[in-house]
Amino acid sequence: MDSIEFSVAEGVATVTLNRPEHKNAIDRSMTEAMASVVEQVRRDEAIRALVIGGAGGAFSAGGDIKAMLADRDNPEARRARMRFHHAWLKPLIELDKPVIAAVDGAAFGAGFGLALAADLIVASERAKFCMAFMKVGLVPDFAALYTLPRVVGLARAKEIMFSARVIDAAEAVALGIALEVVAPDALDARAAAIAHSLAGASSEAFALTKRALNGSQLNDLSTMLEIEYMGQGVAFSTDDHHAAIDAFLNKRAPAFRWPED
């Protein structure tokens, strides 16, 4: 998997897009590697969180335009390419584990879409986000038509996609796209700290909460209350809940704690 780097430490998996000479543009080899990583993270119970970043001062400049030229006159090949992307993007978005995107430099086009597939985005001060598709006459992809409106609202998502303008790190936080902005040399450590923190949370409670939130805009109040009722019933019976209550009653530090700034 030359196009990515992958490692696991203390329950947190880290995948780094590794085509720095192309600003980590996404080609077939990278998507095949990402598909393998997502499946491994999904199956391995010892992996409790995932961090996605990019090498060489960029997250990802988007799809590899030169690679796309190979099938420019073959619509079915293009559709097959998109189906392959979707085969691992959907499981990534639905992953029952925390996913943190560490965005440094450009997150353009499909790179922006990949970042939005994470639960939380931590941005460096030099991060730039752009739905660049209109500039090349294409439709936003990498699930951005689903994720972006849920983050910023429909009207703002239209403006961001129609204009194809660049959003800097500070505006990304203001819009709710990024959680926070840190110095470039602090980015990896901060993303890892958040991932390790969430890895210490109850895996059952996290999975139930994430599933409920992912479906919240598609369900009515009665359905969400039913999901809450059923989920809480499961969570109450878990060892993690019992251990947390015991720690609280005995004035011990909890297993889960959000990292300090």
HELIX and SHEET records of a PDB file:
HELIX    1   1 PRO A   20  HIS A   22  5                                   3    
HELIX    2   2 ARG A   28  ARG A   43  1                                  16    
HELIX    3   3 ILE A   65  MET A   68  1                                   4    
HELIX    4   4 LEU A   69  ASP A   71  5                                   3    
HELIX    5   5 PRO A   75  ILE A   93  1                                  19    
HELIX    6   6 ALA A  110  LEU A  116  1                                   7    
HELIX    7   7 ALA A  132  VAL A  136  5                                   5    
HELIX    8   8 ALA A  144  VAL A  152  1                                   9    
HELIX    9   9 LEU A  154  SER A  163  1                                  10    
HELIX   10  10 ALA A  169  LEU A  175  1                                   7    
HELIX   11  11 PRO A  184  ALA A  186  5                                   3    
HELIX   12  12 LEU A  187  ALA A  199  1                                  13    
HELIX   13  13 SER A  203  GLY A  215  1                                  13    
HELIX   14  14 LEU A  221  PHE A  236  1                                  16    
HELIX   15  15 ASP A  239  LEU A  249  1                                  11    
SHEET    1   A 6 ILE A   4  ALA A   9  0                                        
SHEET    2   A 6 VAL A  12  LEU A  17 -1                                        
SHEET    3   A 6 ALA A  49  GLY A  54  1                                        
SHEET    4   A 6 VAL A  99  VAL A 103  1                                        
SHEET    5   A 6 LEU A 120  SER A 124  1                                        
SHEET    6   A 6 GLU A 180  VAL A 182  1                                        
SHEET    1   B 3 ALA A 106  PHE A 108  0                                        
SHEET    2   B 3 LYS A 128  CYS A 130  1                                        
SHEET    3   B 3 VAL A 166  ASP A 168 -1                                        
END                                                                             
